[in-house]
Amino acid sequence: MFTVLAPSEAIASTYNNSAKMTTLRDDGSILPVLGKPGVWFWIIHIGGASSLFISICFSFGLIAYLGVMGKRQNRPFWTWKLPERLVMYLALCDLLWSIAHSIDHYIMIALYDHVPDLPCIILGFLLNEFIFIQAIIVMFIAIGAFVMVVKNKRIPLGRYDWRLLVVSIGFSTVTGIVMVCFDLFGPSGAWCFLDGRNPLYGVLMSIISIAMIFTSLFNLGPCGQLEVAEASFKNSSRKLNKHVPNTDHHLHEYTALSM
């Protein structure tokens, strides 16, 4: 015997049935797919995949330009100027992050469901890796610009920039391993990063959001100091131009690191 459902009950039933398609945790908790059922699922994932494709194109174009064009093409990477190497690091992180993030969107479009747990954990680990590496490099740029302008010193990075690479990659990797051990990576509802079925999901998202806001505000201080110092340096350079003919060259070195 068939039962006729009201429209609202039919929608709720369809939503609950679609949620049962998702992967269960050991405690039986279920995470619905964001936007499903409905058109918002396609808007989220097609829009996300499209914007990430544009990001991949721009990042790859920048890497190709830095590596192929100009005077750098016949020089070893480690002989490039520090600002050029930092831009390459950031572009490479952005390229790899965009590729990893695109994969989860394409899988969700193909499956019309969450990415299975194991691939989602791997993608979440990679996203965490590239996010933190990029954030640490950005913070170094801000600190380096501040130290160069205020202290007139350079932060030593060691041969092959090993200090910067060890800190950024090492911190990101250790953080990712700890999060894997505590089963924190997985489907978030719309993509793969923090597992939305984990009770700590809200706390972790708040911590990461605060960390990103802090990173942005942290960069504003040195940038403000840099603008003030640059203006002061320009005024001084006009007065000392007759005695110090290469003042513009030093000014270029001060401002290049902030780019």
Sine and cosine of phi, psi and omega as CSV:
sin_phi,cos_phi,sin_psi,cos_psi,sin_omega,cos_omega
0.00,0.00,0.75,-0.67,-0.04,-1.00
-1.00,0.03,0.55,-0.84,0.04,-1.00
-0.92,-0.39,0.78,-0.63,0.01,-1.00
-1.00,0.02,0.82,-0.57,-0.02,-1.00
-0.98,-0.21,0.51,-0.86,0.12,-0.99
-0.93,0.36,0.38,-0.92,-0.02,-1.00
-0.81,0.59,-0.68,0.73,-0.01,-1.00
-0.91,0.42,-0.61,0.79,0.01,-1.00
-0.93,0.36,-0.58,0.81,0.02,-1.00
-0.91,0.40,-0.66,0.75,0.04,-1.00
-0.90,0.44,-0.69,0.72,0.01,-1.00
-0.90,0.44,-0.63,0.78,0.01,-1.00
-0.91,0.42,-0.67,0.74,0.02,-1.00
-0.89,0.45,-0.66,0.75,0.01,-1.00
-0.90,0.44,-0.70,0.72,-0.01,-1.00
-0.91,0.41,-0.62,0.78,0.03,-1.00
-0.91,0.41,-0.62,0.78,0.02,-1.00
-0.93,0.38,-0.56,0.83,0.01,-1.00
-0.92,0.39,-0.53,0.85,-0.01,-1.00
-0.93,0.37,-0.25,0.97,0.03,-1.00
-0.96,0.26,-0.27,0.96,-0.08,-1.00
-0.98,0.21,0.25,-0.97,-0.03,-1.00
-0.97,0.24,0.71,-0.71,0.01,-1.00
-1.00,0.05,0.56,-0.83,0.21,-0.98
-0.99,0.13,0.14,-0.99,-0.01,-1.00
-0.88,0.47,-0.51,0.86,0.00,-1.00
-1.00,0.09,0.06,1.00,0.06,-1.00
1.00,0.07,0.07,1.00,-0.02,-1.00
-0.96,0.28,0.56,-0.83,-0.06,-1.00
-0.84,-0.55,0.64,-0.77,0.06,-1.00
-0.91,-0.41,0.92,-0.39,0.03,-1.00
-0.90,0.43,0.47,-0.88,0.08,-1.00
-0.98,0.21,0.81,-0.58,-0.04,-1.00
-0.90,0.45,0.78,-0.62,0.03,-1.00
1.00,0.04,-0.05,1.00,-0.05,-1.00
-0.94,-0.35,0.70,-0.71,-0.08,1.00
-0.99,0.15,0.43,-0.90,0.03,-1.00
0.67,-0.74,0.04,-1.00,-0.09,-1.00
-0.97,0.23,-0.35,0.93,-0.05,-1.00
-0.90,0.44,-0.48,0.88,0.06,-1.00
-0.85,0.53,-0.72,0.70,-0.04,-1.00
-0.96,0.29,-0.58,0.81,0.04,-1.00
-0.89,0.45,-0.70,0.71,-0.03,-1.00
-0.89,0.45,-0.75,0.66,-0.17,-0.99
-1.00,0.08,-0.60,0.80,0.08,-1.00
-0.94,0.35,-0.66,0.75,0.07,-1.00
-0.89,0.45,-0.68,0.73,0.02,-1.00
-0.90,0.43,-0.70,0.71,0.01,-1.00
-0.90,0.44,-0.60,0.80,0.00,-1.00
-0.92,0.38,-0.73,0.69,-0.01,-1.00
-0.91,0.41,-0.59,0.81,0.03,-1.00
-0.94,0.35,-0.55,0.84,0.06,-1.00
-0.89,0.45,-0.66,0.75,0.05,-1.00
-0.89,0.45,-0.67,0.74,0.02,-1.00
-0.89,0.46,-0.65,0.76,0.03,-1.00
-0.88,0.47,-0.69,0.72,-0.01,-1.00
-0.88,0.47,-0.71,0.70,-0.02,-1.00
-0.92,0.38,-0.67,0.74,0.00,-1.00
-0.90,0.43,-0.70,0.72,0.02,-1.00
-0.90,0.43,-0.64,0.77,0.03,-1.00
-0.89,0.45,-0.64,0.77,0.03,-1.00
-0.91,0.40,-0.67,0.74,0.02,-1.00
-0.89,0.45,-0.69,0.73,0.01,-1.00
-0.90,0.43,-0.64,0.76,0.00,-1.00
-0.90,0.43,-0.71,0.70,-0.02,-1.00
-0.92,0.39,-0.59,0.81,-0.09,-1.00
-1.00,0.06,-0.37,0.93,-0.13,-0.99
-0.92,-0.39,-0.63,0.78,-0.11,-0.99
-1.00,0.10,0.35,-0.94,0.17,-0.99
0.95,0.30,-0.34,-0.94,-0.09,-1.00
-0.97,0.25,-0.21,0.98,-0.08,-1.00
-0.98,0.21,-0.28,0.96,-0.16,-0.99
-0.90,0.43,-0.47,0.88,-0.02,-1.00
-0.97,-0.25,0.24,0.97,-0.02,-1.00
-0.90,-0.44,0.60,-0.80,0.09,-1.00
-0.86,0.50,0.51,-0.86,-0.07,-1.00
-0.85,0.53,-0.63,0.78,-0.10,-0.99
-0.97,0.26,-0.12,0.99,0.09,-1.00
-1.00,-0.08,-0.03,1.00,0.07,-1.00
-0.92,0.39,0.34,-0.94,0.12,-0.99
-0.92,0.40,0.48,-0.88,-0.05,-1.00
-0.84,0.55,-0.72,0.69,0.03,-1.00
-0.85,0.53,-0.58,0.81,0.02,-1.00
-0.92,0.38,-0.65,0.76,0.02,-1.00
-0.92,0.39,-0.64,0.77,0.01,-1.00
-0.90,0.43,-0.66,0.75,0.06,-1.00
-0.88,0.47,-0.63,0.77,0.03,-1.00
-0.90,0.43,-0.67,0.74,0.04,-1.00
-0.86,0.51,-0.73,0.68,-0.03,-1.00
-0.91,0.42,-0.68,0.73,0.00,-1.00
-0.91,0.42,-0.62,0.79,0.01,-1.00
-0.92,0.39,-0.67,0.74,0.06,-1.00
-0.88,0.48,-0.69,0.72,-0.01,-1.00
-0.90,0.43,-0.63,0.78,0.02,-1.00
-0.90,0.44,-0.75,0.66,-0.03,-1.00
-0.92,0.39,-0.63,0.78,0.05,-1.00
-0.89,0.46,-0.69,0.72,-0.02,-1.00
-0.91,0.41,-0.62,0.78,0.03,-1.00
-0.91,0.42,-0.73,0.68,-0.01,-1.00
-0.89,0.46,-0.66,0.75,-0.01,-1.00
-0.94,0.34,-0.54,0.84,0.04,-1.00
-0.91,0.41,-0.58,0.81,-0.06,-1.00
-0.87,0.50,-0.70,0.72,-0.02,-1.00
-0.92,0.40,-0.57,0.82,0.06,-1.00
-0.90,0.43,-0.69,0.72,-0.02,-1.00
-0.91,0.41,-0.63,0.78,0.03,-1.00
-0.91,0.42,-0.67,0.74,0.01,-1.00
-0.92,0.40,-0.58,0.81,0.06,-1.00
-0.91,0.42,-0.66,0.75,-0.03,-1.00
-0.94,0.35,-0.65,0.76,-0.05,-1.00
-1.00,0.01,-0.31,0.95,-0.15,-0.99
0.80,0.60,0.67,0.74,-0.04,-1.00
-0.25,-0.97,-0.02,-1.00,0.08,-1.00
-0.90,0.44,0.43,-0.90,0.19,-0.98
-0.93,0.38,0.69,-0.73,0.05,-1.00
-0.80,0.61,0.44,-0.90,-0.18,-0.98
-0.83,0.56,-0.77,0.64,-0.08,-1.00
-0.89,0.46,-0.78,0.63,0.07,-1.00
-0.88,0.48,-0.55,0.84,-0.01,-1.00
-0.93,0.37,-0.61,0.79,0.04,-1.00
-0.91,0.42,-0.67,0.74,0.02,-1.00
-0.89,0.45,-0.71,0.70,0.01,-1.00
-0.91,0.42,-0.64,0.77,0.05,-1.00
-0.89,0.46,-0.65,0.76,0.05,-1.00
-0.88,0.47,-0.70,0.72,0.00,-1.00
-0.91,0.42,-0.67,0.74,0.02,-1.00
-0.88,0.47,-0.68,0.73,0.05,-1.00
-0.87,0.50,-0.66,0.75,-0.02,-1.00
-0.87,0.49,-0.78,0.62,-0.09,-1.00
-0.96,0.29,-0.53,0.85,0.04,-1.00
-0.89,0.45,-0.75,0.66,-0.06,-1.00
-0.95,0.32,-0.61,0.79,0.04,-1.00
-0.87,0.49,-0.73,0.69,-0.01,-1.00
-0.90,0.43,-0.66,0.75,0.00,-1.00
-0.90,0.45,-0.65,0.76,0.00,-1.00
-0.92,0.39,-0.64,0.77,0.03,-1.00
-0.91,0.42,-0.65,0.76,0.03,-1.00
-0.89,0.47,-0.67,0.74,0.04,-1.00
-0.90,0.43,-0.61,0.79,0.05,-1.00
-0.89,0.45,-0.65,0.76,0.02,-1.00
-0.86,0.51,-0.69,0.73,0.01,-1.00
-0.90,0.43,-0.72,0.69,0.00,-1.00
-0.91,0.41,-0.67,0.75,0.00,-1.00
-0.89,0.46,-0.65,0.76,0.03,-1.00
-0.91,0.42,-0.65,0.76,0.01,-1.00
-0.90,0.44,-0.73,0.69,-0.03,-1.00
-0.91,0.42,-0.62,0.78,-0.02,-1.00
-0.92,0.40,-0.65,0.76,-0.05,-1.00
-0.98,0.21,-0.72,0.69,-0.11,-0.99
-0.99,0.16,-0.70,0.71,-0.07,-1.00
-0.99,-0.13,-0.18,0.98,-0.04,-1.00
0.84,0.54,0.67,0.74,0.00,-1.00
-0.72,-0.69,0.34,-0.94,0.11,-0.99
-0.95,-0.32,0.61,-0.79,0.08,-1.00
-0.98,0.20,0.87,-0.50,-0.03,-1.00
-0.94,0.34,0.79,-0.61,0.00,-1.00
-0.98,-0.21,-0.18,0.98,-0.02,-1.00
0.99,0.13,0.10,-0.99,0.00,-1.00
-0.90,0.44,0.73,-0.68,-0.03,-1.00
0.86,0.51,0.47,0.88,0.02,-1.00
0.83,0.56,0.57,0.82,-0.17,-0.99
-0.92,0.40,-0.53,0.85,0.00,-1.00
-0.91,0.42,-0.72,0.69,0.02,-1.00
-0.90,0.43,-0.68,0.73,-0.05,-1.00
-0.94,0.35,-0.64,0.77,0.01,-1.00
-0.91,0.42,-0.69,0.72,-0.01,-1.00
-0.91,0.42,-0.75,0.67,-0.08,-1.00
-0.94,0.35,-0.77,0.64,-0.02,-1.00
-0.95,0.32,-0.66,0.76,-0.02,-1.00
-0.89,0.45,-0.74,0.67,0.00,-1.00
-0.88,0.47,-0.69,0.72,-0.01,-1.00
-0.90,0.43,-0.66,0.75,-0.02,-1.00
-0.93,0.38,-0.71,0.71,0.01,-1.00
-0.88,0.47,-0.68,0.73,0.03,-1.00
-0.87,0.49,-0.68,0.73,0.01,-1.00
-0.90,0.43,-0.66,0.75,0.01,-1.00
-0.90,0.44,-0.67,0.74,0.04,-1.00
-0.88,0.48,-0.67,0.75,-0.01,-1.00
-0.93,0.37,-0.56,0.83,0.08,-1.00
-0.91,0.41,-0.68,0.74,-0.01,-1.00
-0.88,0.48,-0.53,0.85,0.00,-1.00
-1.00,-0.10,0.21,0.98,0.10,-1.00
0.84,0.54,0.73,0.68,-0.07,-1.00
-0.99,-0.15,-0.27,0.96,0.03,-1.00
-1.00,-0.01,0.53,-0.85,0.01,-1.00
0.32,-0.95,-0.23,-0.97,-0.01,-1.00
-0.93,0.37,0.69,-0.72,0.03,-1.00
-0.97,-0.22,-0.06,1.00,-0.04,-1.00
0.90,-0.43,-0.65,0.76,0.01,-1.00
-0.83,-0.56,-0.23,0.97,-0.01,-1.00
-0.31,-0.95,-0.07,-1.00,-0.01,-1.00
-0.96,-0.29,0.90,-0.44,0.14,-0.99
-0.32,-0.95,-0.98,-0.19,0.07,-1.00
-0.99,0.11,0.68,-0.73,-0.05,-1.00
-0.95,0.32,0.91,-0.41,-0.02,-1.00
-0.93,0.37,-0.21,0.98,0.04,-1.00
-1.00,0.05,-0.17,0.99,-0.01,-1.00
-0.98,0.17,0.69,-0.73,0.00,-1.00
-0.87,0.50,-0.39,0.92,-0.02,-1.00
-1.00,0.02,0.10,1.00,-0.09,-1.00
-0.83,0.55,-0.76,0.66,-0.03,-1.00
-0.89,0.46,-0.66,0.75,-0.01,-1.00
-0.91,0.42,-0.71,0.70,-0.03,-1.00
-0.91,0.41,-0.65,0.76,0.04,-1.00
-0.89,0.46,-0.61,0.79,0.04,-1.00
-0.91,0.41,-0.68,0.74,-0.01,-1.00
-0.90,0.44,-0.71,0.70,-0.01,-1.00
-0.91,0.41,-0.63,0.77,0.03,-1.00
-0.89,0.45,-0.69,0.73,0.04,-1.00
-0.90,0.44,-0.63,0.78,0.01,-1.00
-0.90,0.44,-0.65,0.76,0.02,-1.00
-0.92,0.39,-0.64,0.77,0.04,-1.00
-0.90,0.43,-0.67,0.74,0.02,-1.00
-0.88,0.47,-0.66,0.75,0.02,-1.00
-0.87,0.49,-0.67,0.75,0.01,-1.00
-0.91,0.41,-0.71,0.70,0.01,-1.00
-0.92,0.39,-0.57,0.82,0.01,-1.00
-0.88,0.48,-0.57,0.82,-0.01,-1.00
-0.97,0.25,-0.40,0.92,-0.05,-1.00
-0.93,0.36,-0.57,0.82,-0.02,-1.00
-0.88,0.48,-0.84,0.54,0.04,-1.00
-0.87,0.49,-0.56,0.83,0.02,-1.00
-0.90,0.43,-0.65,0.76,0.04,-1.00
-0.91,0.41,-0.69,0.73,0.06,-1.00
-0.88,0.47,-0.60,0.80,-0.01,-1.00
-0.91,0.42,-0.67,0.75,0.01,-1.00
-0.90,0.44,-0.69,0.73,0.01,-1.00
-0.90,0.43,-0.71,0.70,-0.01,-1.00
-0.91,0.41,-0.61,0.79,0.00,-1.00
-0.90,0.43,-0.68,0.73,0.02,-1.00
-0.89,0.45,-0.67,0.74,0.03,-1.00
-0.91,0.42,-0.63,0.78,-0.01,-1.00
-0.91,0.41,-0.62,0.79,0.03,-1.00
-0.90,0.44,-0.68,0.73,0.02,-1.00
-0.90,0.44,-0.65,0.76,0.01,-1.00
-0.93,0.37,-0.58,0.81,-0.06,-1.00
-0.92,0.40,-0.53,0.85,0.03,-1.00
-0.90,0.43,-0.62,0.78,-0.02,-1.00
-0.96,0.27,-0.54,0.84,-0.08,-1.00
-0.98,-0.17,0.14,0.99,-0.10,-0.99
-0.87,0.49,-0.56,0.83,-0.02,-1.00
-0.94,0.34,-0.50,0.86,-0.06,-1.00
-1.00,-0.10,-0.46,0.89,-0.02,-1.00
-0.83,-0.56,1.00,0.04,-0.10,-1.00
-0.94,0.35,-0.33,0.94,-0.05,-1.00
-0.98,-0.20,0.47,0.88,0.00,-1.00
-0.87,0.49,-0.66,0.75,-0.02,-1.00
-0.87,0.48,-0.55,0.83,0.02,-1.00
-0.90,0.43,-0.68,0.73,0.03,-1.00
-0.91,0.41,-0.63,0.78,0.02,-1.00
-0.89,0.47,-0.63,0.78,0.03,-1.00
-0.89,0.45,-0.63,0.78,0.02,-1.00
-0.91,0.41,-0.61,0.79,0.00,-1.00
-0.91,0.41,-0.67,0.74,-0.11,-0.99
-0.99,0.10,-0.35,0.94,-0.09,-1.00
-0.91,0.41,-0.60,0.80,-0.05,-1.00
-0.92,0.38,-0.39,0.92,-0.01,-1.00
-0.99,0.14,-0.14,0.99,-0.03,-1.00
-0.96,0.27,0.00,0.00,0.00,0.00
